[in-house]
Amino acid sequence: MNISRETNVSLIGASKEPTPDFALVFYNTPNNGIAITRHAFHNDQMQAGVIIDQAQVFSLLQEKRNQATQEQLNEIKQAGGEVVNLMPVNVLFEDDDFIVWHRESRKMPMWFRLNGQSPFALDVIWPPLLFMVKKSGDALTILALDTDERPTLDSMTYWAPMGNIYQAHNLCQGSAPLPNERSINNIPEMEATFYESAFDSFKHSYIFKGANEISGKEFWQKKQATGEAVNAKVELFPCVTLREILENRGNRQFFMNTVKNCITGIENNE
């Protein structure tokens, strides 16, 4: 495969022509799944590929985006410029150790790869979510919200009704680790490790009210069929307020203990 060197990309300050790094090829499989191969280049010739999974794709793209961003920042600094960052409007809190932000609901595919089955996607409305990350940590903390509005300190949070989240609300990052940098500058890259992953299981029973009657897969299949959004106040167990989360952000035991709220809720519903 020959690569044309003609480009519409501005090469301001570039010292050499762009060269291909790698290529990703996507295949539709007979069972409606997706296969992906990565191909290196040698003298502009695409080489034989190796099979990679979806998580590796996201990791590769995050790595390249972070690399490009850092190179741009370095160029600005070398030219004597100053890098100025504005706080994103969805960021609720930041200190030396933690970032907390919220994200509105969105309609997009939710991927599953349950118990080794072929991947499949459901086109559903994801609920509004609250994210927290420890800058030196290795996993996102994720809870659901009941409105797209910016939460207040007294806003209630709920168990996030997605897979791969443990009862302490920490995400099983699996083969989609967080980027090395965890800052307000790369929130989309951190979110991608969740939104663009394939859920392999639901990690605990304290997710849905009536959890003994419906599985996570059935819950989201119904949402796709009806087109309805999640009604957090009706369908999910309440957890703690944003104020409590911020006050206890460095206390993992606090988040482990929030499961008691669900146990109480289940007992009250029986």
Phi, psi and omega in degrees: 000118180270143181252123178290140179267358175289136184214147174261006182277130178293132183248046180301124177075004182284141182259351181205163180290149178292145178234147180293140179263303177202167178232147174246130179242129182253135181239139169273126181266161183302331182264028177067019175267188180229135173243144184228135174236146176252135184236128173277170178238145174224117184052046178068009178257126179288130184267174177301147186261166173240144181285133175231164180258176185299319182298322179294326176299311180299319180297318179298314182293322177297317180299316181291321179294316179298321179297315180295319179298316180294322178296321178295318179297320179296320179297319179297315181293320180294331178277003179086010180277171180242133179271120181244127180247136173261145178290122177303145186294337182270359178279128183261330186200142171209134169226196183294339188245333189226154169231135176233130179213166178238160179222132181293164177298156180208150175257120180196163179299141173247116186269144178229147171217072191278127173051041176078006179288166176297142180298143173214158183235146173242130181273102189224170176266113177285141181287161171298144188228154173248128180246145171221140176222138170272128187298334177257009183269185184232011181206148173283149167253130189225130174226161180266157175239165183256006179204156176282348181293154178299125183291152173258175180300331182266005179293136178278144172251165184223162176298125178294126188273035179247166179283174175068013179246124181282170185292344174270010175076006178273141183278136171284102185289334175054232182269014177238073183292159175295151175298159181299321176269130176238093185218175178292347181281340182231036175304316179302323179293322178293318179297326183298333178293347178253302184299328187255013177268172176249119184286128182262344178189164171260123198278347180201176187264354187262056182249302185253143169293132187079031185300334181285348185254344184216140178270166178299320179298316180294323179302311183282332174296321178293320179297322177293319183294323183266339183075010183279151173276164176288131174261094188301319184294334183260321191259344185241155177279134176291152182244265180219169180278163176300323178302315180294324179296314181293321181292332184244022188302331180263008185250096182296329179297326177302315181290327174296321184285347181295343178299337179298329177298321180290318179300318177297319179296320179296317180297322181289335180274346182278000000 
